[in-house]
Every structure is written in structure tokens, then in C-alpha cells.
Amino acid sequence: MANNNEEELTTSAFKRSMQLAKIPAGYAARTTAGLGKRLVGTPAAAVSESVQRRTAEQLFSVLGQLKGGAMKFGQAMSVFEAALPENVSGPYRQALTKLQDAAPPMSPTAVKRVMVAEFGPAWEKRFPEFNTPPAAAASIGQVHRAVWIDDDGQPHDVAVKLQYPGAAEALIADLKQINRVARLFGPLLPGIDVKSLTEELKERIVEEVDYDMEAGAQAVFAAEYADDPEVFVPRPLAHTSRALVSEWVDADRSLADVIESGTQAERDTLGERFVRFLFSGPARIGLLHADPHPGNYRVLADGRLAVVDYGSVARLPEGIPRIVGQLLRAASENDYDRVLEGLREENFIRPNTTIDPETMTRFIKPLVDPVMTETFSFSRDWLREQSQRIGGSGADGLAASVKLNIPREYLLIHRVWMGGVGVLCQLEATAPFRAVVAENLPGFTDDPQP
């Protein structure tokens, strides 16, 4: 049996690598064709748009068929969909949404093999009802609905999360392959450092494939939010290192569905609950839920936001570092001399570089917009404008961005923060962002001067 699993993993990894390898070849061909069109007089903007559209089509098609690191990367990238030009993102928004909450499932035979390995040959006694077709499938594992009998003989409706065989190996192999072609994603997502994103994702693999660690983090969240009127966290009931049994979340909709068809009132309410949960975790329990894609957020019938998947969690025992709140407050008060000083002290500015406050103001001020007013309306247009301004050729902020560096200890916080903003812009929600920050971010209100 072990040999069969190993052979399946090797074959699967090879197929994924071959599919991913098609992306740079296709991009090169399209770029060459684009050069030919320019030589015969086709406007450069139209050529670039055409290359972007066809590259996006191939990229999303390939990632949508994969598990492992390609799915994990696709999920992380999909929250930035709102930053893409409308003529590129429009045709593929549905494909991107699927990346957030779907992947090819394991075969029924493979599912039974995993259940035997994790719960023993008599596993069906503890799971008298078990739906073999998965209720959900994602990058590392898939979820099955079941009934589980506890030690006291009591039945519980549960979600059984099973890890794909060889998930860790697949994640590492795929992310390495994606890292090699990271520069090709630049035209799709200006301002997003894909290499840093994949490196940070690789660092999280050890934790994400350890369901013992995930169960521990989920239990802490569940205890803290047990009586929360806005958020529901399912309790973990049993687990092994590769299987996790949790309370079933009875919800027919996710934030992805709200993004697609929700009313404005739903977008505003759920957007506020979403961002409040992200910020309140570090403040309340020293943990940051670090996988903010919309598929992890379900909408209960009573309007609460149910949050699932705790494989990626940042441990921040002191909460988000106080310097973040202090510098955000300084920026909101237009004290960019202090912002520059603080960023340099925290090693956000590359060594032996100089940057003047005026350039830094142009670069960072729009990112501070959400805390400048009592409420802020997030939108795709706003995010596209910031993305193009920061990362586009000749952009106002380009002189600053090439001199900035995100220290390793801030990488995950930065990814979650930007991912959260991406989701809010997909929702196009109006939220009291300043109040949420003031309530949960140390240093923003209590001692604004670092």
C-alpha cells in the first residue's frame, strides 16, 4: 500500500510540475507575438492588455486544477483579484472564486485508506454516518460531513478534515516551481511581491500540515469566541496529526457568495465582522487567523460569521507589535518624518538607502486612507489605483517601494493585512475601519508618539 501511495504522489507531483511549466512557455510565446504586433503598428496598451488576459486565463485554468502548493498559492493570490484591471479580472473572477473553496477530491478508496490509517480499521464504529463525497476540498485536505460518537456515546454532527497523502511534499514541490517563475506574475499583479509570498507560504507548511497544532489553535479561538454575538468558531472534538474532527458548521453561504451576489447591507455588515475578527484575535488571545480568503468564512442563518481552517495562525503573544499602531497613527496625523524614523528603526527601509518624507508620503498615504475617516468605503477601483500607483512603471510610489523591505517577522502580518484589505475591496464594503483599529491595535490611540 505504501508503495502505491508513493507512486501516486510521484506521478501527481510530476503532472503538476508539467502543468505549471506550461505557464512561462505560454507567456513567452504571447510576449513574442505581442512584440510582433507592436512592430506592425498595434498600440502597446492593447497588446499588453491582450497578453495579460490570455496569461490570466492560462494561469487560473492551471491553478484551478491543482492541489498542493499551487492551490495554496492560488488561494492566497485570489484575495488580490480586486487589484486586477476590470478587463482582465472580469472574465476570470468566477475561476478565482473557485480557487478559494474548491479542489479535485480524493477517490473514495483513498478516503477510506486515510480513515483507516488515522482512526484504525474499526473507524466506522465511531463514525456511523460518513459522507464519502467531500463537502469541501482545498489545498491541503478535504472535509467530509459525518456523525461522530464521543467517549460517552453521544452523537455529534461533525466535519472531518482529512489531509491529502503526501500534502507536505506536494506543497513544497509546487511552491518551488512557482517561485522559479514568480517574475511572470508581475504583469498580472503589480505591487505584489510573489517571491516573498511563496517564501512565506513555504515557511508555514510545517504548521499547516500538523493537525495537532491546528486543533490546539482552533480550541483557543473556540473558547474565546464561544459567546461572541458576531463570530462562531467550531470546537475541535478529536484529532490526529493528519485528521481533524470539528463541530459541523451549518451554513449554505460563504463570503465568496456574498462577494458574488450579496446585498450592500450584507457586504457592509459582514465586512465589518470579518475585519473585526482579524484584528481582535491578536488583541484577545495573541493569535492571528492568517488565512483570510473568503472560503474560510461562512454565513450562518442568524447572521454570524463562522470562521474555519486554523492551519495558518500567527502567534503574537503581545498582540500586533505596538510600533505598527504607533506609525499608523503618525501617518494619519501626517507626521511622515516620524514614520520614516520608525520604519528605519524596524528595518523596513533597505540599508544604505535614503528616502525623503515627501516621497514616502506619496507612497504610504493612500494606504492610510481607511483610518482617516470614521467609515471607509473599500472598492475594486480604489485597490486597483493603489496597486498601479505603487507597482506600476513611473508610479508615484515606485521610488519608495524599491527601497522598502518587509522584515521576516512582519511578513505574515503584512500578508494577512493586505489579504484582508483585498477581501474588503471584493466585498466593496463600507466599514468603520478606524474604530476597529483603535479598539484592537496597540499604540494607535493610547500612546500615539513612539
C-alpha positions as CSV (number, residue, x, y, z in Angstrom):
1,M,0.0,0.0,0.0
2,A,2.8,2.4,0.9
3,N,4.5,1.8,-2.5
4,N,1.2,2.6,-4.3
5,N,0.8,5.8,-2.3
6,E,4.4,6.8,-3.1
7,E,3.9,6.1,-6.8
8,E,0.6,8.1,-6.8
9,L,2.4,11.0,-5.2
10,T,5.3,11.0,-7.6
11,T,3.0,10.8,-10.6
12,S,0.8,13.6,-9.2
13,A,3.7,15.8,-8.5
14,F,5.2,15.3,-12.0
15,K,1.8,16.1,-13.6
16,R,1.5,19.3,-11.5
17,S,5.1,20.4,-12.4
18,M,4.4,19.8,-16.1
19,Q,1.2,21.9,-15.9
20,L,2.9,24.7,-14.1
21,A,5.8,24.6,-16.5
22,K,3.4,25.5,-19.3
23,I,2.8,28.9,-17.9
24,P,6.2,30.6,-18.6
25,A,6.4,29.0,-22.0
26,G,3.0,30.3,-22.9
27,Y,3.8,33.7,-21.5
28,A,7.0,33.9,-23.5
29,A,5.1,32.9,-26.7
30,R,2.4,35.5,-26.1
31,T,5.0,38.2,-25.3
32,T,6.9,37.5,-28.6
33,A,3.7,37.6,-30.5
34,G,2.9,40.9,-28.8
35,L,6.2,42.4,-29.9
36,G,5.4,41.4,-33.5
37,K,2.0,43.2,-33.2
38,R,3.7,46.3,-32.0
39,L,6.2,46.3,-34.9
40,V,3.2,46.4,-37.3
41,G,1.5,49.2,-35.5
42,T,-0.8,47.7,-32.9
43,P,-0.9,50.1,-29.9
44,A,1.2,48.9,-27.0
45,A,-1.6,49.2,-24.4
46,A,-3.8,46.9,-26.5
47,V,-1.0,44.4,-26.8
48,S,-0.3,44.4,-23.1
49,E,-4.0,44.0,-22.3
50,S,-4.2,41.0,-24.6
51,V,-1.2,39.4,-23.1
52,Q,-2.5,40.0,-19.6
53,R,-5.9,38.5,-20.4
54,R,-4.5,35.3,-22.0
55,T,-1.9,34.8,-19.4
56,A,-4.6,35.2,-16.7
57,E,-6.7,32.6,-18.5
58,Q,-4.0,30.0,-18.6
59,L,-2.8,30.7,-15.0
60,F,-6.2,30.5,-13.4
61,S,-7.1,27.4,-15.5
62,V,-3.9,25.5,-14.4
63,L,-4.1,26.6,-10.7
64,G,-7.8,25.6,-10.6
65,Q,-7.0,22.0,-11.5
66,L,-4.3,21.6,-8.8
67,K,-3.9,20.8,-5.1
68,G,-0.7,21.2,-3.1
69,G,1.2,24.4,-3.2
70,A,-0.4,25.6,-6.5
71,M,-3.8,25.6,-4.8
72,K,-2.4,27.3,-1.7
73,F,-0.7,30.0,-3.9
74,G,-3.9,30.4,-5.9
75,Q,-6.0,30.9,-2.8
76,A,-3.5,33.4,-1.4
77,M,-3.4,35.3,-4.7
78,S,-7.2,35.2,-5.3
79,V,-7.8,37.7,-2.5
80,F,-5.9,40.2,-4.6
81,E,-8.2,39.7,-7.6
82,A,-9.8,43.1,-6.9
83,A,-6.5,44.7,-7.8
84,L,-6.6,43.4,-11.4
85,P,-7.8,45.6,-14.2
86,E,-11.5,45.0,-14.8
87,N,-11.0,43.9,-18.4
88,V,-8.7,41.2,-17.1
89,S,-10.4,40.2,-13.9
90,G,-13.9,40.3,-15.2
91,P,-13.8,37.1,-17.3
92,Y,-11.9,35.1,-14.7
93,R,-13.5,36.3,-11.4
94,Q,-15.5,33.1,-11.2
95,A,-12.4,31.0,-11.7
96,L,-10.6,32.9,-9.0
97,T,-13.5,32.4,-6.6
98,K,-13.4,28.7,-7.2
99,L,-9.7,28.7,-6.1
100,Q,-10.8,29.9,-2.7
101,D,-13.0,27.0,-1.9
102,A,-12.5,24.0,-4.3
103,A,-10.0,21.4,-5.5
104,P,-10.2,17.9,-7.1
105,P,-11.2,15.4,-4.4
106,M,-9.6,12.2,-3.3
107,S,-11.1,9.0,-4.6
108,P,-13.4,7.0,-2.2
109,T,-10.8,4.3,-2.0
110,A,-8.2,6.9,-0.9
111,V,-10.6,8.4,1.6
112,K,-11.2,5.0,3.3
113,R,-7.4,4.3,3.3
114,V,-6.8,7.6,5.2
115,M,-9.6,6.9,7.7
116,V,-8.2,3.5,8.5
117,A,-4.7,5.0,8.9
118,E,-5.9,7.7,11.2
119,F,-8.7,6.1,13.2
120,G,-8.0,2.4,12.9
121,P,-9.7,-0.5,11.0
122,A,-12.9,-0.1,13.2
123,W,-13.2,3.6,12.4
124,E,-16.8,3.2,11.2
125,K,-18.0,2.4,14.8
126,R,-17.0,5.9,15.8
127,F,-18.4,7.3,12.5
128,P,-21.7,5.5,12.0
129,E,-22.6,8.1,9.3
130,F,-19.9,9.3,6.9
131,N,-20.4,11.1,3.6
132,T,-17.7,9.9,1.2
133,P,-18.2,12.7,-1.3
134,P,-16.4,15.7,0.3
135,A,-18.4,18.7,1.4
136,A,-15.3,20.9,0.6
137,A,-11.8,20.5,-0.8
138,A,-8.9,22.8,-0.6
139,S,-5.1,23.0,-0.9
140,I,-4.0,20.6,1.9
141,G,-7.1,18.5,2.7
142,Q,-10.8,17.9,2.2
143,V,-13.8,17.9,4.5
144,H,-16.4,15.3,4.9
145,R,-19.7,15.6,6.8
146,A,-20.3,12.8,9.3
147,V,-21.7,11.8,12.6
148,W,-19.1,11.1,15.3
149,I,-19.7,9.2,18.6
150,D,-17.8,10.7,21.6
151,D,-16.4,8.7,24.6
152,D,-19.8,9.0,26.4
153,G,-21.7,7.5,23.4
154,Q,-23.2,10.8,22.4
155,P,-23.5,11.6,18.6
156,H,-22.3,14.9,17.1
157,D,-22.7,16.3,13.6
158,V,-19.2,16.9,12.6
159,A,-16.8,18.0,9.8
160,V,-13.9,15.5,9.3
161,K,-10.9,17.2,7.7
162,L,-8.6,14.7,6.1
163,Q,-5.1,15.6,4.8
164,Y,-4.1,14.5,1.3
165,P,-1.4,11.8,1.3
166,G,1.9,13.5,0.7
167,A,0.5,17.0,1.2
168,A,3.7,18.5,2.6
169,E,5.8,17.1,-0.2
170,A,3.4,18.4,-2.8
171,L,3.2,21.8,-1.2
172,I,7.0,22.3,-1.2
173,A,7.4,21.0,-4.8
174,D,4.7,23.2,-6.2
175,L,5.8,26.3,-4.4
176,K,9.4,25.8,-5.5
177,Q,8.2,25.6,-9.1
178,I,6.0,28.7,-8.7
179,N,9.0,30.6,-7.2
180,R,11.1,29.9,-10.3
181,V,8.5,31.6,-12.5
182,A,7.5,34.3,-10.0
183,R,8.5,37.2,-12.2
184,L,5.9,36.1,-14.8
185,F,3.1,37.0,-12.4
186,G,4.2,40.7,-12.2
187,P,2.1,41.8,-15.2
188,L,-1.0,40.4,-13.5
189,L,-0.5,41.8,-10.0
190,P,1.7,44.9,-10.0
191,G,2.8,45.7,-6.5
192,I,2.6,42.1,-5.2
193,D,5.9,40.5,-4.4
194,V,5.2,36.9,-5.5
195,K,8.6,35.6,-4.4
196,S,8.1,36.9,-0.9
197,L,4.6,35.4,-0.9
198,T,5.8,31.9,-1.9
199,E,8.7,32.0,0.5
200,E,6.4,33.0,3.4
201,L,3.9,30.2,2.4
202,K,6.7,27.7,2.4
203,E,7.6,28.7,6.0
204,R,4.0,27.9,7.1
205,I,3.9,24.4,5.6
206,V,5.3,22.7,8.7
207,E,2.5,24.1,10.8
208,E,-0.3,23.8,8.3
209,V,0.2,20.0,7.8
210,D,0.3,19.4,11.6
211,Y,-3.4,19.0,12.6
212,D,-2.3,18.6,16.2
213,M,-1.2,22.2,16.1
214,E,-4.3,23.3,14.2
215,A,-6.6,21.7,16.7
216,G,-4.8,23.5,19.5
217,A,-5.1,26.9,17.9
218,Q,-8.7,26.2,17.0
219,A,-9.6,25.2,20.5
220,V,-8.2,28.5,21.9
221,F,-10.2,30.5,19.3
222,A,-13.4,28.5,20.0
223,A,-13.1,29.1,23.8
224,E,-12.5,32.8,23.4
225,Y,-15.3,33.4,20.9
226,A,-17.8,30.9,22.4
227,D,-20.3,33.7,23.4
228,D,-19.4,36.2,20.7
229,P,-22.6,37.7,19.1
230,E,-20.9,38.2,15.7
231,V,-18.4,35.3,15.3
232,F,-18.7,31.5,15.6
233,V,-15.7,29.2,15.8
234,P,-16.5,25.4,15.7
235,R,-15.0,23.4,18.5
236,P,-12.4,20.7,17.6
237,L,-13.7,17.4,19.1
238,A,-11.0,14.8,18.1
239,H,-7.8,14.8,16.0
240,T,-4.7,13.0,14.9
241,S,-1.7,14.6,13.1
242,R,-3.5,14.3,9.8
243,A,-7.2,14.3,10.6
244,L,-9.3,16.8,12.5
245,V,-12.9,16.3,13.7
246,S,-14.8,19.6,14.4
247,E,-18.4,20.7,15.0
248,W,-20.3,20.9,11.8
249,V,-20.9,24.5,10.5
250,D,-24.5,24.6,9.1
251,A,-24.1,27.3,6.5
252,D,-25.1,27.4,2.9
253,R,-23.1,30.6,2.0
254,S,-19.6,31.8,2.3
255,L,-18.1,35.3,2.0
256,A,-17.3,34.3,-1.6
257,D,-21.1,34.0,-2.2
258,V,-21.6,37.4,-0.7
259,I,-19.0,38.9,-2.9
260,E,-20.8,37.5,-5.9
261,S,-24.4,38.2,-5.0
262,G,-24.8,39.8,-1.6
263,T,-26.8,42.9,-0.9
264,Q,-24.9,46.1,0.1
265,A,-26.2,45.8,3.7
266,E,-24.8,42.2,3.9
267,R,-21.5,43.4,2.4
268,D,-21.2,46.2,5.0
269,T,-22.2,44.1,8.0
270,L,-20.1,41.0,7.1
271,G,-17.2,43.1,6.0
272,E,-17.1,44.8,9.4
273,R,-17.4,41.4,11.2
274,F,-14.6,40.0,9.0
275,V,-12.1,42.8,9.7
276,R,-13.1,42.9,13.4
277,F,-12.3,39.2,13.8
278,L,-8.9,39.6,12.1
279,F,-7.9,42.4,14.3
280,S,-9.4,41.2,17.6
281,G,-7.7,37.8,17.6
282,P,-4.2,39.1,18.4
283,A,-5.6,41.6,20.9
284,R,-7.8,39.0,22.7
285,I,-5.7,35.8,22.6
286,G,-2.4,36.6,20.9
287,L,-3.4,34.6,17.8
288,L,-3.9,35.9,14.3
289,H,-6.0,33.9,11.9
290,A,-3.7,34.0,8.9
291,D,-5.7,32.6,6.0
292,P,-8.2,35.3,5.1
293,H,-9.5,34.0,1.8
294,P,-13.4,34.2,1.7
295,G,-13.9,30.4,1.5
296,N,-12.9,30.2,5.2
297,Y,-15.7,32.5,6.3
298,R,-19.3,31.1,6.3
299,V,-22.5,33.0,6.9
300,L,-24.8,31.4,9.5
301,A,-28.6,31.8,9.3
302,D,-28.5,34.2,12.3
303,G,-26.0,36.4,10.5
304,R,-22.9,35.4,12.5
305,L,-19.7,34.8,10.6
306,A,-18.4,31.3,11.1
307,V,-14.6,31.0,10.7
308,V,-13.0,27.7,9.8
309,D,-9.5,26.4,9.0
310,Y,-6.9,27.3,11.6
311,G,-3.9,25.7,9.9
312,S,-2.2,29.0,9.4
313,V,-2.1,31.0,12.6
314,A,0.4,33.7,13.6
315,R,1.4,33.5,17.3
316,L,1.6,37.1,18.7
317,P,1.6,36.8,22.5
318,E,1.8,40.6,22.8
319,G,-0.7,41.3,20.0
320,I,0.3,43.1,16.8
321,P,3.6,44.9,17.5
322,R,2.9,48.3,19.1
323,I,5.1,50.1,16.6
324,V,2.6,49.2,13.8
325,G,-0.2,51.2,15.6
326,Q,2.2,54.0,16.5
327,L,3.4,54.5,13.0
328,L,-0.1,54.2,11.5
329,R,-1.3,56.9,13.9
330,A,1.7,59.1,13.0
331,A,0.9,58.6,9.3
332,S,-2.8,59.5,9.9
333,E,-1.5,62.7,11.5
334,N,0.8,63.5,8.5
335,D,3.9,63.1,10.7
336,Y,5.9,61.4,7.9
337,D,9.3,62.3,9.5
338,R,8.3,60.0,12.4
339,V,7.1,57.4,10.0
340,L,10.4,57.3,8.2
341,E,12.3,57.2,11.5
342,G,10.2,54.3,12.8
343,L,10.4,52.3,9.5
344,R,14.1,52.7,9.5
345,E,14.3,51.6,13.2
346,E,12.3,48.4,12.4
347,N,14.4,47.7,9.2
348,F,11.6,48.4,6.8
349,I,14.0,50.6,4.8
350,R,16.8,48.9,3.0
351,P,20.3,49.5,4.4
352,N,22.3,52.4,2.9
353,T,19.4,54.0,1.2
354,T,17.8,57.4,1.5
355,I,14.2,58.4,1.0
356,D,12.7,61.8,1.7
357,P,9.5,62.3,3.6
358,E,7.6,63.7,0.6
359,T,8.3,60.6,-1.5
360,M,7.3,58.4,1.5
361,T,4.1,60.5,1.9
362,R,3.1,59.8,-1.7
363,F,3.8,56.1,-1.3
364,I,2.1,55.4,2.0
365,K,-0.6,58.0,2.5
366,P,-3.3,56.2,0.4
367,L,-2.7,53.1,2.4
368,V,-3.6,55.1,5.5
369,D,-6.9,56.3,3.9
370,P,-9.1,53.7,5.7
371,V,-8.2,55.2,9.1
372,M,-8.5,58.8,8.1
373,T,-12.3,58.9,8.4
374,E,-14.9,57.4,10.7
375,T,-16.0,55.0,7.9
376,F,-14.3,54.0,4.7
377,S,-15.8,52.5,1.5
378,F,-13.5,49.9,0.1
379,S,-13.7,49.2,-3.6
380,R,-12.0,47.5,-6.5
381,D,-11.3,50.9,-8.1
382,W,-9.5,52.1,-5.0
383,L,-7.4,49.0,-4.8
384,R,-6.5,49.0,-8.5
385,E,-5.5,52.6,-8.2
386,Q,-3.2,51.8,-5.2
387,S,-1.7,48.7,-6.9
388,Q,-0.9,50.6,-10.1
389,R,0.4,53.6,-8.2
390,I,2.8,51.5,-6.1
391,G,3.9,49.0,-8.6
392,G,3.4,50.4,-12.0
393,S,6.1,51.8,-14.1
394,G,6.6,55.5,-13.4
395,A,4.3,55.4,-10.5
396,D,4.4,58.0,-7.7
397,G,5.4,55.4,-5.1
398,L,7.9,53.4,-7.2
399,A,10.9,55.4,-5.8
400,A,9.8,54.5,-2.3
401,S,8.8,50.9,-2.9
402,V,12.1,49.8,-4.3
403,K,13.8,51.0,-1.1
404,L,11.4,49.3,1.3
405,N,11.8,45.8,2.7
406,I,9.4,43.8,4.9
407,P,11.3,42.1,7.7
408,R,10.7,38.4,8.2
409,E,8.9,38.9,11.5
410,Y,6.3,41.1,9.7
411,L,5.8,39.1,6.6
412,L,2.8,37.1,7.8
413,I,1.1,40.1,9.4
414,H,1.6,42.1,6.2
415,R,0.1,39.3,4.0
416,V,-2.9,39.0,6.3
417,W,-3.4,42.7,6.4
418,M,-3.2,43.1,2.6
419,G,-5.3,40.0,2.1
420,G,-7.9,41.4,4.4
421,V,-8.0,44.7,2.5
422,G,-8.3,42.7,-0.7
423,V,-11.4,40.8,0.7
424,L,-13.0,44.1,1.8
425,C,-12.4,45.5,-1.6
426,Q,-14.0,42.4,-3.2
427,L,-17.0,42.9,-0.9
428,E,-17.0,46.6,-1.7
429,A,-17.9,47.1,1.9
430,T,-18.2,50.3,3.9
431,A,-16.8,49.7,7.4
432,P,-15.8,51.7,10.5
433,F,-12.2,50.6,9.9
434,R,-10.7,53.4,12.1
435,A,-12.8,52.3,15.1
436,V,-11.8,48.6,14.6
437,V,-8.1,49.6,14.5
438,A,-8.5,51.9,17.5
439,E,-10.1,49.1,19.6
440,N,-7.6,46.4,18.7
441,L,-4.2,47.8,17.5
442,P,-1.8,48.7,20.4
443,G,-0.3,52.1,20.1
444,F,-2.8,53.6,17.8
445,T,-4.7,55.6,20.5
446,D,-3.1,55.1,23.9
447,D,0.4,56.5,23.1
448,P,0.5,57.8,19.6
449,Q,4.0,59.1,19.9
450,P,6.6,56.3,19.8
